[in-house]
Amino acid sequence: MNYMKRTVESRLDAWLVSSDRRPLVLRGPRQVGKTWLVRELAARSGRRLVEINFERDPSLKRIFSANDPRKILEELSLTLSVDISPETSLLFLDEIQGAGEVLAGLRWFYEELPQLPVVAAGSLLDFALADHTFSMPVGRIAFQHIEPMGFPEYLLAHGQERLLAPISAWRPGSELSAAAHQQALRWFYRFAMVGGMPAVVAADVAGREPRQVRELQKDLVAAYRADFAKYSGRMDRDILDAVLQAVVASLGRKFVHAHVREGVKQHQAKRALELLSMAQLVHQVHHTAANGLPLGAEVKSSFRKVVAADVAVVHALLSTPAAQSFPAWDALAPALRGQLTDQLAAAQLRLTDPGSGTGPELYYWQREGGRPGEIDYLVQMLGSIVPIELKSGASGAMKSLHQFMFERQLPLAVRADTNPPSVMNVSVKTTQGNAVSYRLISVPVYLLWNLPEILAKEK
């Protein structure tokens, strides 16, 4: 694809010049841009890229059977007919999930040849990590998770730096101009129809027709489905596909294994969901009681929501209208707009923890016992629990949020909708008649990726 600025590039640059640089393993779903990022890193740094793809050439695994990094480089030089200098090269080991023993051997590069930067990547890496029969080099390798492109990266790809500047700078107590907000909404609706997979974004930037963009999204899903055969025979492909379809159909709601499809048993649906999560095609949003921190301390495993890796997957599977403009979003059924908003919010919230090696965990809360009450997302920021209420439009009741804030005695909440960003002090009575007061930060959904900076102003 054409050059696109990715925010993770700064982290890769910092890793490259770190005094304690360990071999770096990039994780993330297929076609999220891992290979491109490594090639660009080599180009920016002026290093010779030595690239090996174990899926394309598995015979090269034999070279790494030695525990001597210098001997490995000698054999690679002969096999590839290139000069490899540790001081001026970058070794890239792609699709390393098919070479577990090589992954384990990365420790020798860290211990004996630290001057050579080594990057490994794999689309189905979690399968190798889960099934490994080798000793993982704990403490001798580092991980970086690669997410699909977020809204700010999408704007930069389209040359919208002038728009990104004011929306990125918004903080509680300031104002965002009506013109900037309206432009941001229009671009966000376009992003909502395109998604953040780099090849699809590149086509959109290049001016491809909406139907061509949709075909690329479908090709992406076809590639994911082709990978089902690589799940080591763990599950029938039809069941995996049924669960993937069920995920996009149930966006924004509790995912129920028993409701996947007639003929798919609960234990099969559960295992298929685990496999799709390992392949990072979907992300599970965990239910938490949220009585305190960390949020993961009170997870209820029988409750979950599930989102796709990217909204492009949702469009491909639901066959939504192929268009990229404001009217196209406005013409969607209200229920579908709500589901897409949930998907887009999840993707933006996953960008709030860029240093995560495994990808950030997402949480939500739902009242048990059949009584109504749900908080769309919960995050841990400012040393506190921050609930997030989602609205696909400009208005909507917040009864569940008021009650939750009263019960947990929290000082701050976030509402994400289509209104300009604002701040207000809420003082109301819950449906139970209890008085509750808290600070409410209202942001457009397109700003959720910047929550850490926005909320830091409130500290």
SULDA-V102508 format. One record per helix or strand of 3 or more residues. SS is the DSSP state (H for helix, E for strand). FROM is the first residue (numbers start at 1). LEN is the number of residues. If there is no record, write none. Layout:
{{SS & FROM & LEN} {SS & FROM & LEN}}
//
This chain:
{{H & 9 & 8} {E & 23 & 5} {H & 34 & 12} {E & 48 & 6} {H & 58 & 8} {H & 69 & 12} {E & 89 & 6} {H & 96 & 3} {H & 100 & 5} {H & 106 & 7} {E & 117 & 6} {H & 125 & 7} {E & 141 & 5} {H & 151 & 7} {H & 161 & 9} {H & 178 & 17} {H & 198 & 8} {H & 210 & 21} {H & 237 & 13} {H & 257 & 3} {H & 266 & 13} {E & 282 & 7} {H & 295 & 4} {E & 299 & 10} {H & 311 & 8} {H & 326 & 6} {H & 334 & 19} {E & 362 & 5} {E & 374 & 8} {E & 384 & 7} {H & 399 & 10} {E & 412 & 6} {E & 422 & 8} {E & 435 & 10} {H & 445 & 12}}
//
